[in-house]
Structures are given as structure tokens and as C-alpha cells.
Amino acid sequence: MMELSLVQKIAVWTLPILFAITVHEVAHGWVAKRLGDPTAYMMGRLTLNPFKHIDLIGTVFVPLVLLMLGGFIFGWAKPVPVTWQNLRNPKRDMAIVALAGPMANLVMAVMWAILMRLLVGLSGSESTVVYGLFVCSAGIFINSVLMVLNLLPLPPLDGGRIMTGILPGPLAYKFSRIEPYGFFILLGLLVIGWLGLILSPVLYIVLGVLSSIGGISLSTLSSFINALYG
């Protein structure tokens, strides 16, 4: 496995991270529009232009620092605005809108895996092919992480909003009151190392399936990912 400089790692991660975060947010807005709320559309947020979605802290600074520290890479974009009163069935539809983001990440992860299979079929050792395999590995990994992370039943993550839509009214209200503390709970889990322990089993299964789609073994995919962190 070839060694990558920090500049090369940033070059590999940039496109997958931008797509993963941008399409995630567009999916929320697109589904909201389909369910009766045009807010994101009216504010020009249903676009793949990353500059409309970039949050300097969550999209640039946090992933870059985590990459340099060799830590668990994740990030976020500016949330797409959703006016829940416009939705036809607000409680149910908010859960569907929330689910759209992680499902968009799943679709992108599968697409990166398919592209990886095509590159593997070239069976070349040229630098462009190897670089492409690194980019595909980064795309598979970041989208898998964002999908699994966002499905955690913790407000304000998508999984928390999905849970709020599923729970009966009084329980949903009590559960939603966790939201102001959700980010700090998530940060605490990350700092003490529990976040990785919670996500790892599910992430392992997801990456195993995606590596099969990509035409490589899970250990080979892990080698590419580890090289991006090493």
C-alpha cells in the first residue's frame, strides 16, 4: 500500500466529503418539497453547489483537524431549513425528511463501491487507478460513517428526529427535549471513546457489504482506509 502525504490525503478526501455532506442536505430539502414544504427550494438550497451548504466549522475545519489528528472523521453542513407546519402530516413527514439524508449517504456509498469495482476491473497499477481506489475507499467510508452516525437515536441527529416521529405524542415530546444537549452528548461520547464502540459493529457490517459490491475484500478496503489515516 502506497504512502500518502497530508496534501494527497486532503486531495483524496475533499470530493467524497463535499458530496457526502452536500447531497445529504439536498436530500432532506428535496423530500421536504415533495411532502409539501418548499422552504429549502425557495432559499436556493436544492442545489449541488457545495458553497450553498458549506459550514466553515463543520465542513472544513472539523474534518481537517480530525484528519491531521488521525481521528474519527465526520462533519456537517448548514442544515437545510424545513418548515414543519407546511408538511402534509408534520409528525410523520418530519421523520421521512430526516431519513432521506442517511439514505442518500447509503446510495452514494453504493455508487462509490460500483465505481471501485470498475476500477478493480482495470487491474492496473497506474497511479491514476490507485488514486481512484483511494478516492472510492474514502467515499465508501465517509458515507457509511455519516449514515450510521446520523441514524443514532439522538436529537438533533436524523435518527433522533426519526425516533420523535415514531414515538407516541407525549413520549415524542419528552424525547425531543434532549435536543439542546444532543451535540454535547455526542461530543462526550466521542471524547471518551464510546462513539466508536457504538458505531463499529454496524459500520463493520455495512463496510463488509460495500466491499463485496466493490469487488474487494473487507481487509483490502480497511487497508485503503487505514492508509488515509496513517
N, C-alpha and C positions, 0 to 999 in steps of 0.2 A: 504494500500500500504506500503510495507516494506521500511525502510530507508536504504540507501546505503552510505557507506563510500567513500571517494575520491578514494581510491585504487580500490574498487569494481566498481566505475563508470568508471575509466580508463580501467579496465578489460572488462567491457561491451562494451565500445566504440571502443576499439582497432581494433577488427576484422572487424566490419562494416565499419569503416573509411578507413582502409587499402584496403579492397575490393572495396569500392566505388570509391576511387581515382585511384587505380591501373587499374581496369577494364575500367574505363572511358578513361584513356590514351591509353590502349591497343586497345580499340575500334577505336580510331582515327587512330592509325597506321595500324590496320588490314584493315579498309575501304580504307585508302590511298593506301595500297598494291594492293587491288582489283581494284583500279582505275588507277593503273599504276606507283605508286611511292613506290619503295621498301626500301626507306631510313631507316625507323624505323626498318624494318626486318633486314637489313644489320648491323644496330648498336645494335642488340640484344635486342630491346625494345618490341618485340612482345612476352612478357613473363609475367606470373602472379607472378613472383618473385618480391615481393614488394621492395627489396633492389635496383632493377634496376630503380625504379621510385621515390623512396622517396626523397623529398626535406626537409632537416632538419628544415628549417623555416616553409614552408607551410604545410608539412605533420605531423610534430611532435610539433614544438614549438607553432605555432599559435592556432591549435585546443586545445592543453593542457592549454594554458593561458586562452582562451575563456571559456573552461570548468570550470576552477577554479574561473573565474570571474562570472560564471553563465550567460554568454552572448550567442550571436547568433553563433553557432558553424559552421565553414566552414574551408576549407583548400584547398591545391592544391599540385600537384606532379610536377616533372620535365616534362615540355611539351615534347610530342613525336615530333621528328623532321619530318617535311613534306617539301619536295622539290616540290613546286607548278609547276615548269616547267616540271616535269615528268608526271604530271597528263594529261589524255587524253583531258579533257576540263577544264582547270585550274580554271576559274571563277566559273563554276557550281560545279565542283568536290570539290573545297575547302569548299563550303557550305555544301556539303554532308558529307565530312570528319568532319566538325565542328558539324553537327547534330548527328553524331554517338556517341559522348560522352554522351550527355544528354539522348539519347535513351537507352544507356547501363545502365545508372542510373535508368531509368524507369523500365527496365527489372529486375534489381536487387531488386528494391523496391517491385515489384510484387512477386518475388521469396521469399523475406523475409516475405511478407504477407501470402503466401501459407504455409510457414513453421510455421507461427504463428497459422494459422487455424488448422494445425496438432497438435500443442502443446495444443491449447484450447480444442481439441477433447479428449485429455488425461484427462482433468478435474481433475487434481491432484493439491495438494497444496505443493508438494515436492519442496524443494529449487532448484533442478535442473530444474524443469519445470518453476518456477518463474524466475529463471535466464535466461532461454531460451526466455521467453516472453520479458524480458528487452532487450536482445540482438536483437531480432526481431524488437522491437519498435525502437531501435537505428538504425538498418539497414533501416527500412522504412523511418525514419525521415531524416537521413543524405543523403540518395539517393534522396529523394524528394527535399530537400533543394538544393543539387548540381544540379539537373535537372532544377528546376525553376530558380535558380540563374544564371546558365550558359546560359539560354535562354534569359536573358536580352539583348536587342539590344544595347550593349555597347562594342566596341572593347577594350581589346583583348579577351573578353568573347566569347564563342561559338556563342551566339546569335548575336554578332556584326559581326562575320565572315559570318554567315548565311545571315544577312542583306546586307553585302557587295556583296554577291553572287547574291542576288535578285535584288538589285538596278541597274538601267542603268549605263553604264560606267562612265560618268562624275560625277554623284551623288555618285556612289560607291567609286570613288577616293577621293572625298571631305569627305565622311563619314569615310573612313579608316584613315584619318589624325587625327582623335580623339584618335587613339590607344595609342600614347605616354602618354596621360593624363588619359586614361581609369581607371587605377588602383587607381589613386588619386581621381578621381570622385567617384569610388566605395567606397573607404575608407571614403570619406567625407559623402556620403550617410549613411554609417554605423554609423559614429560618431554622426551625427545629428538625427539619428533615422528614417530617411526616407526609408532606405533599407527594414526594416521590414514592414513598411506600404505598400511599393510597392509589396513585395513578399507575404504578408499574405493572401490576398484574393484568389490568385491562389493556394497557399500552402494549404489553408483550404479545397478547393475542392479536390485536389489531395489526401490529407490525409483522407478525407471522403470516397473516393472510395477505397483506400487501406485498411482502417479499415473494410469496408464491406467484402473485399476479405479475410481479416484476421479473420473474424468471431467474431469481437468485435465492440462495439460502438466507435464513434469518441471520446466521452468523456473518455472512458476507455483507449484508445490509448493515449490521451492527458495526462491522469494521469500517465501513464508509462513514457512518455517523460518528464513531469514536475518533476517526482521523480529523473530523471537522471540529472536534472539541480539544484534541490533544495539543 
